[in-house]
């Protein structure tokens, strides 16, 4: 697909590429001079903690945990469960 820049070095992407107005795009210039446009979803700063390696590992571990789910409705129940899990791996 051949595109031509305008006087301000802008290009117009055709709708077929699937990028809509307002979409966030990461632009990367490769060593050989090619330009790569990568659609991205920005993550709000207050949610960045969830994308750390430690958080991802915790989520993966919890999903692999075969123990049954327990609904905790009181502080007393939470203490009992915490005591029970202290000695587990």
N, C-alpha and C positions, 0 to 999 in steps of 0.2 A: 504494500500500500504506500503510495507516494504522497507525501504531504508537503506543503510549501508554507514557509513562515510569512507573516505579514510584516509591515514596516516596524512593528515593535517586537519582532522575533517570536510572536505567538503562533501556535498552530491550533487548528480546530480538529478535534477527534470525532470521527463519525460515530453515530449511535451504535453501530454494530460492535464496537469494542466494549460496550456495557458500562462505560463511565458516565455518570450523570452529573449535572451541575451541583457543586457543593461537596462532591466526594473528595476524600483525602487521598492524595497520591504521593508516594515516595519516588523521587527521581534519583537514579543512580547512573553516574557516568563510568562506564567500564574502561579498563586499561587500554583497550583497542579503539576507544573513541565512541563506541556505541552507547546509546542512551536507553536505559530501561525504566519504564514507568510501572510502579507496583501499587495497586490499590491497597489501602490499609484501613483498618478500623482503629482510630485513636482510642487510647485507654485513659479515662479520667485519672488524675493524680491520686485521688483518694482510693482508687482501686488497684494501684500498682503493686501493693503488697501481695495481692493474689497471684502475681505473675513471677514471683521469685522462684528460684529452683527449690528452696525449702518448702514453700507453700504447695508447689506442684507435687513434690514428693509426698507431702502429708495427705493431699487429696488422693493420690494414687494408692497410698497405703490404706487409707480409710475405705476406699472402694473395694479393696481386696480383702478387707477384714470380714471374716465369716461369722463373727458373733452376731446374734440377733439384735435388731434395733430395740432400744428401750425408750419409752416416753417418760421423761422426768418432769413431774409437776410440782414437786416440793424440794426444799433445800435438804430435807432429811433423806429423800430418795437419792439426791445427787451425792451426798456424803457416802451413803451406802455403796453406790456404784463405784465411786472413786476409790474407796477402800478395797473393793473387790478387784479392781483393775491394777492396783499398785504392784501386785506380784506377778502380773501377766507380762509376757514379752511384747 
